[in-house]
Amino acid sequence: MLAPCSLAAGGENLMNAWSDYLRGQAVIADRHSKAMTAADTIKEFADIAESFRQDADAEDKNPTCKH
């Protein structure tokens, strides 16, 4: 498993790599929620997406990587 600080390659800003990853996961969860048919499953994936976004916001405020 990669450490959050190792996700950035090619000169990308290391302090934003983990929050970028989390935001990408939120997009994936949003897409899955739109493909669901049951209301409870739609809400579950929407909640997961929101959780990823909140984690990304928290990471932006206090980055894991302090390079």
N, C-alpha and C positions, 0 to 999 in steps of 0.2 A: 504494500500500500504506500502511496506517495504521501509525504508530509505536505501540509498546506503550502509551505514555503517553496516546495519543489515543483509546483504546478506551473509556474511561469517559465516560459522558455523563450528564447530569442529576444531578450531585453525587455520583456513585459514587466510592468510595475509589480513587484512581488507583493506589496501590501494590498493590492486589489485582486490578486489571483483567487483567493479563497472566496471572497464575496462574489466575484464574477461566476465562480463555479456554483455557488448557492443560488444565485439568480437564474442561472441556466437550468438548475433542477426545478425551480419554481415554474419556469416556462413549460418544462416537460409535464409537470403535474397539472398545470392549467390545460394543456392539450388533452391529457387523459380525461380530465373532468368533463371536457366538451364531448368526448366520445362515449361517455357513460349514459345509461338510460334511466337508472334508478335514482331518485332524488337523494337518498341517503349516500349513495356512492359518489354522486356529483359533489355533494357537500364535503364528503371525506377528502376527496382530491383537492377541492378548493381550499380546505383547511390546511392540507399539507403544503400547498403552494404558498399560502400566506405565512406559514411557519418558516419556510425557506427564505422568504423575503425579509421577515423579521430578523432571522439569523444573519442575513447578509447586511442588513442595516446595522446590527450590533457589531459585526466584524468591521464595517467601515469606521465606526466610532472608536473601536479599540482593536486594531489589527493584530492578528496572531504573529505575523512576521514583523520584526522590529529592525529591519535592515537600514 
